[in-house]
Amino acid sequence: MRTYLSCIGLALATLCLTACGGGKKGFGATSSGRAYEVLVVVDLGLWERPAGRALNDVLKSDVPGLPQAESSFYVMYTSPSNFDGALKIVRNIVMVDIQNIYTQPKLKYAKDMYATPQMILTIQAPDEASFQQFVTDNKQTIIDFFTRAEMNRQIAVLQQNHNKNVFAQVKNMFGCDVWVPSDLTSSKVGKDFFWASNNAGTGEQNFVIYSFPYRDKNTFTKEFFVHVRDSVMKANIPGARQGMYMETNALLSDVRPFSLKGEYVLEMRGLWRVKGDQMGGPYVTQMRLDRVNQRIIVAEVFVYSPDRMKRNLMRQIEASLYTLRLPDDNGQNTQIPIEGTTTNNEKENGRD
């Protein structure tokens, strides 16, 4: 018996996951399921008890920075006895493994075990009480694991099919590489500023990149971040009438620092609005230091889609932010490290 539920959110965590090795890959099988869909393999009785409810609550967390509540994943569940055939090729799987042979809770993962692309996260614990506490404490790690896996799939799509005109324009203006969806064909150029949009009647997606000189460490604060963003957007993204322009809803925006391939990134995520108008929506902005040119590079994506849910729209375009390469970035790997930080496990399994 399988039951379809609703689902999750996005953030960063630092717990290292242990990579599983040695499994046979899916004999050429292509994984099934929608983006951001997760199958939980769990004893059906356990699923209804506190341990299962704790995992369910994690997988129902709201995505941060959206104007309405939206869960991060579509969630299905099935019993281990029914986990065969078509279910084994679902793209994202959580295996619940509670046995008294374990001394402590642990996360393990396997890639492309039964199909490609596929990520399987196994949560081990000696008993239900420790499992419940563990998944609650490591909520963001579990969420980020599958969110990053899905973004890496989108990055792979962008690698094969991105807007080459935008790529060339950004390269010419900023010396940076970036992949954005091919349908972002409308663009605007300003002083150290570039904006591309699909200009869609519904589901509008936008990418912005701009730069300014680096001054000091106070550059990397929320207050300065909001000040710069509002100044740049006011100058470059006006509204329909005079006096209207895009601005940041600072009260509904949060910042977080994180490390991406060893480089410091400050991210701001929240809501934008047009002053004097009813327009608004979600955005994600990332600020990075270009050491070669001693400047700050800011890349942002935002969505305007008042008549649609916005989770998938935002996550699809957000993947573009992780493809940005600064002038001193000579790395060849465009994928986001699945654990959030580079670990010995990644190195052992041939990933950068």
C-alpha positions in Angstrom: 0.0 0.0 0.0 1.3 3.4 -0.9 0.0 6.7 0.3 0.8 10.1 -1.3 1.4 12.9 1.1 2.5 16.5 0.9 6.0 17.8 1.7 9.4 20.2 2.7 12.1 23.3 2.8 15.8 24.5 2.0 18.9 25.4 4.1 22.4 24.5 4.9 23.9 22.0 7.4 27.4 20.7 8.1 26.9 17.1 9.2 29.0 14.8 7.0 27.2 11.9 5.3 28.9 8.6 4.8 28.9 7.6 1.1 28.0 4.0 0.3 30.0 2.2 -2.3 30.0 -1.1 -4.2 26.3 -1.1 -5.3 25.5 -2.1 -8.8 24.0 0.8 -10.8 20.6 0.6 -12.4 21.5 -1.5 -15.5 20.9 1.6 -17.6 17.5 2.3 -16.1 16.3 5.9 -16.0 15.0 7.1 -12.7 11.3 8.0 -12.4 9.3 10.6 -10.5 8.9 14.3 -10.5 11.4 16.8 -9.4 11.3 17.2 -5.6 9.5 13.9 -5.1 10.7 11.6 -2.4 9.8 8.0 -1.6 10.2 6.8 2.1 10.7 3.1 2.6 9.5 2.4 6.1 7.5 -0.1 8.1 4.0 1.2 7.9 3.4 0.8 11.7 6.5 2.8 12.5 5.5 5.5 10.0 2.5 6.2 12.2 4.4 6.3 15.5 6.5 9.3 16.8 9.6 8.3 15.0 7.9 8.2 11.6 5.9 11.4 12.4 9.3 13.1 13.1 10.6 12.2 9.7 7.3 13.2 8.1 7.4 16.6 9.8 10.9 17.1 8.4 9.7 16.2 4.9 6.8 18.6 5.3 8.8 21.7 6.3 7.9 24.8 4.4 10.3 26.2 1.8 11.8 29.5 3.3 11.5 32.8 1.5 8.2 32.1 -0.4 5.1 34.4 0.0 2.9 31.4 0.8 3.4 28.0 2.5 4.8 25.4 0.1 6.4 22.2 1.2 9.8 21.2 -0.2 9.0 17.8 -1.5 6.2 15.6 -2.7 6.3 12.6 -0.4 5.3 9.0 -0.9 5.9 6.0 1.4 5.9 2.3 1.0 6.7 -0.7 3.2 10.1 -2.6 2.7 8.2 -5.7 1.4 6.6 -3.6 -1.4 9.9 -1.9 -2.3 10.6 -3.5 -5.7 10.1 -3.1 -9.4 9.1 0.5 -10.4 9.6 1.8 -6.9 13.3 1.0 -6.9 13.9 3.5 -9.7 12.3 6.5 -8.0 14.8 9.4 -8.2 14.9 10.2 -4.5 14.5 7.6 -1.8 14.8 7.6 2.0 15.4 4.2 3.6 14.5 3.9 7.3 16.7 1.3 9.0 16.1 0.9 12.8 17.9 -2.1 14.3 19.6 -2.7 17.7 22.8 -3.8 15.9 23.6 -0.1 15.6 25.3 1.8 18.4 24.2 5.3 17.3 22.2 7.1 14.6 23.9 7.7 11.3 23.2 8.9 7.7 24.5 7.0 4.7 23.9 7.7 1.0 24.2 5.9 -2.3 24.2 7.4 -5.8 22.6 5.7 -8.9 22.0 2.4 -7.1 19.1 1.2 -9.1 18.7 3.9 -11.8 20.2 7.2 -13.0 20.1 9.8 -11.7 19.1 8.6 -8.3 20.0 9.5 -4.7 19.2 7.1 -1.8 19.6 8.3 1.8 19.6 5.7 4.5 18.9 6.7 8.1 20.2 4.2 10.6 19.4 4.1 14.3 19.4 1.6 17.2 15.9 2.4 18.3 12.9 4.6 17.5 13.6 7.1 20.2 17.1 7.9 19.0 15.8 7.9 15.4 13.2 10.5 16.3 15.7 12.8 18.0 18.3 12.3 15.2 16.0 13.3 12.3 14.7 16.3 14.3 18.2 17.5 15.1 19.4 17.0 11.5 16.4 18.3 9.7 18.4 20.7 7.5 20.9 18.1 6.5 18.1 15.8 5.3 16.4 18.6 3.5 19.5 19.9 1.9 20.6 16.5 0.7 17.7 16.1 -1.7 17.4 19.7 -2.5 21.1 19.8 -3.6 20.6 16.6 -5.6 17.7 18.1 -7.5 19.7 21.3 -8.1 22.6 19.3 -9.5 20.2 17.6 -11.9 19.1 21.1 -13.1 22.7 22.1 -13.4 23.3 19.1 -15.6 20.4 20.3 -17.8 21.8 23.8 -17.9 25.2 22.5 -18.9 23.7 21.0 -22.1 21.1 23.7 -22.8 21.8 27.2 -21.5 21.4 30.7 -23.0 24.7 31.3 -24.9 23.9 35.0 -25.5 23.6 35.6 -21.7 26.8 33.5 -21.2 28.7 35.7 -23.6 27.3 39.0 -22.3 28.2 38.1 -18.7 31.6 36.9 -19.7 32.2 40.2 -21.6 31.0 42.5 -18.8 32.2 40.7 -15.7 34.7 38.0 -16.8 32.4 35.4 -15.2 30.8 32.3 -16.5 27.2 31.5 -15.7 24.5 29.2 -17.1 20.9 30.4 -17.2 17.8 28.8 -18.8 17.7 29.2 -22.6 14.4 31.0 -22.5 15.7 34.0 -20.7 15.9 35.9 -23.9 15.0 39.4 -22.8 17.8 41.5 -21.3 18.8 44.9 -20.1 22.3 46.3 -19.5 23.2 49.0 -17.0 26.4 50.3 -15.4 28.1 47.1 -14.0 24.6 45.6 -14.2 22.9 42.9 -16.4 19.4 41.6 -16.2 17.9 38.7 -18.2 14.3 37.5 -18.1 12.0 35.1 -19.9 9.4 37.9 -19.8 6.7 35.3 -19.5 3.1 36.2 -19.0 2.9 33.6 -16.2 5.8 32.1 -14.4 8.3 34.9 -15.0 11.9 34.0 -14.1 14.7 36.5 -13.9 18.5 36.6 -13.5 20.5 39.6 -12.4 24.2 40.1 -11.9 26.1 43.3 -10.9 29.3 44.3 -9.2 30.8 47.0 -7.0 34.2 47.7 -5.4 35.0 45.7 -2.2 35.6 47.9 0.8 35.9 46.0 4.0 34.3 43.1 6.0 31.2 45.3 6.7 30.3 44.6 3.1 29.1 41.2 4.2 26.2 42.3 6.5 22.5 42.2 6.0 22.2 46.0 6.4 24.7 46.7 3.7 23.3 43.9 1.5 19.8 45.4 1.6 21.2 48.9 1.1 23.1 47.9 -2.0 20.4 45.8 -3.5 17.8 48.5 -3.1 20.1 51.1 -4.7 20.9 48.9 -7.7 17.3 47.8 -8.2 15.9 51.3 -8.0 18.3 52.5 -10.6 17.9 49.5 -13.0 14.4 47.9 -12.5 11.8 50.6 -12.5 8.0 50.0 -12.2 5.3 50.7 -14.6 5.0 54.4 -13.6 7.4 57.1 -12.4 8.3 56.7 -8.8 7.8 52.9 -8.9 10.8 50.6 -8.5 11.8 47.2 -7.0 12.8 47.2 -3.3 13.6 44.6 -0.7 11.1 43.6 2.0 13.9 43.6 4.7 11.6 42.2 7.4 10.8 39.2 5.3 14.4 38.5 4.2 17.1 36.4 5.9 20.8 36.1 5.3 23.1 33.2 5.9 26.8 32.6 5.1 28.0 29.3 3.7 31.1 27.9 2.0 30.8 26.8 -1.6 33.8 24.8 -2.8 35.9 26.6 -0.2 34.7 30.1 -1.1 32.7 32.3 1.2 29.2 33.2 0.0 26.6 35.4 1.7 23.1 34.6 0.7 20.0 36.6 1.2 16.6 35.0 0.6 13.2 36.6 1.0 10.6 38.7 -0.7 10.8 41.7 -3.1 8.1 44.2 -3.9 7.5 47.1 -6.3 7.2 50.4 -4.3 3.8 52.0 -5.1 2.5 48.8 -6.8 1.1 45.4 -5.9 3.8 43.4 -7.6 6.1 41.2 -5.6 7.5 37.8 -5.2 10.5 35.7 -3.9 14.2 36.2 -4.6 17.5 34.6 -3.8 20.7 36.7 -3.9 24.3 35.5 -3.5 27.3 37.9 -2.8 30.8 36.7 -3.4 34.3 38.3 -3.4 36.2 38.5 -6.6 39.7 38.6 -5.2 41.4 39.1 -8.6 39.6 42.4 -9.2 38.9 43.3 -5.5 35.2 43.7 -6.2 31.9 42.1 -5.1 30.0 40.0 -7.6 26.3 39.8 -6.8 24.1 37.2 -8.6 20.3 37.1 -8.0 17.3 35.3 -9.3 13.7 36.3 -8.7 10.3 35.2 -9.8 7.0 37.0 -10.5 4.1 34.5 -10.7 1.1 35.7 -8.7 -1.2 33.0 -10.2 1.1 30.0 -9.6 2.9 28.2 -6.8 6.6 29.3 -6.8 8.7 26.5 -5.3 9.7 24.8 -8.5 10.0 28.0 -10.4 12.4 29.4 -7.8 14.5 26.3 -7.4 14.8 25.8 -11.1 16.3 29.3 -11.7 18.2 29.2 -8.3 20.4 26.4 -9.7 21.9 29.0 -12.0 23.5 30.8 -9.1 25.6 27.7 -8.4 27.0 27.7 -11.9 28.6 31.1 -11.5 32.4 31.0 -11.9 34.4 34.0 -10.9 37.5 35.0 -12.9 39.9 33.1 -10.6 37.8 29.9 -10.6 39.5 27.3 -12.7 37.6 24.3 -11.4 35.9 22.0 -13.8 33.2 20.6 -11.5 30.0 22.6 -11.6 28.0 20.3 -9.2 27.1 21.4 -5.7 28.9 19.2 -3.1 26.1 17.0 -1.8 27.1 17.3 1.9 27.4 21.1 1.8 31.2 20.9 2.6 34.0 18.8 1.1 34.6 15.7 3.1 37.0 12.8 3.1 34.1 10.7 1.9 33.7 12.8 -1.2 37.4 12.5 -2.0 37.3 8.8 -1.6 34.4 8.5 -4.0 36.1 10.6 -6.7 34.1 13.9 -6.3 35.5 17.4 -5.8 
